[in-house]
Amino acid sequence: MEGAVAEKPVIKVAAICGSLRKASFNRSLLRSAIQLCKESIKGMEIEYIDIAPLPMQNTDLEVNGTYPPAVEAFRQKIREADSVLFASPECNYSISAPLKNAIDWASRPPNVWANKAAAIVSVAGGSRGARWQYHLRQIGVFLDLHFINKPEFFLNGRQPPAKFDSDGKLIDSAVGEELKKLLLSLQAFTLRLQDNFFSSTECPSSSCR
Ligand SMILES: Cc1cc2nc3c(=O)[nH]c(=O)nc-3n(C[C@H](O)[C@H](O)[C@H](O)COP(=O)(O)O)c2cc1C
């Protein structure tokens, strides 16, 4: 219709947690992000994607270019997403094993991470997760996964006062504000990336969709 302003598309975000622990702080943070997005961010939906059913990466499980059902289902969820929100603890100064396993499965051909926007949050120990976050950014270089630069989000889960209540609900409003800023940045960056991607005639990456 003439004069009508085009509505921005709804951004679909896949939220992945690198901890399999039932009471994971990082999963609690993702739940908070999902709630926050529902309540106060228009044009973005976050879906939690469980990586617990994935088998350990093993190319023997790949048969004629197909993957085990849990892997196919996970890959499809990533394929459908516009962007990815990673939350994870740091493990021995690096990425947790479950998260690396999920990344590796989705990187198998065709690499379904390619050209997605992404953001990282972490609840960890003393280092607050800085080291693993930078390892993930390095992996993103190879996978054509594009991370927002700022804001960065690091949280020490052990430092008082408690950030979560006994049900895993985020109770620190300042942390909630930080999380919201990160989500808004991810939304803006995803739209910018898609604008640039779909308006360019040629993509220099070999793995363009
Ligand atoms: C095997 C292992 C290694 C860890 N290594 C680190 C580390 O290098 N740096 C850090 O800050 N925390 C480290 N931690 C602590 C976790 O990051 C912390 O307990 C985190 O809150 C757990 O996340 P979750 O609550 O989402 O499971 C480690 C924990 C485990 C189990």
The ligand as a Gaussian input file, in Angstrom:
#p B3LYP/6-31G(d) Opt

LIG

0 1
 C       34.774000     -28.960000      34.765000
 C       34.546000     -27.534000      35.199000
 C       35.478000     -26.575000      34.858000
 C       35.278000     -25.235000      35.215000
 N       36.174000     -24.305000      34.802000
 C       35.928000     -22.986000      35.041000
 C       36.788000     -21.990000      34.500000
 O       37.751000     -22.275000      33.824000
 N       36.480000     -20.679000      34.737000
 C       35.375000     -20.312000      35.483000
 O       35.120000     -19.107000      35.637000
 N       34.540000     -21.244000      36.011000
 C       34.793000     -22.560000      35.808000
 N       33.936000     -23.522000      36.292000
 C       32.798000     -23.072000      37.103000
 C       31.544000     -22.876000      36.272000
 O       31.794000     -21.960000      35.222000
 C       30.412000     -22.340000      37.158000
 O       30.162000     -23.276000      38.183000
 C       29.144000     -22.063000      36.388000
 O       28.288000     -21.272000      37.173000
 C       28.383000     -23.324000      36.013000
 O       27.377000     -22.950000      35.104000
 P       25.903000     -23.525000      35.189000
 O       25.335000     -23.026000      36.512000
 O       25.187000     -22.940000      34.022000
 O       25.992000     -25.014000      35.152000
 C       34.125000     -24.864000      35.970000
 C       33.200000     -25.859000      36.328000
 C       33.407000     -27.161000      35.941000
 C       32.373000     -28.209000      36.309000

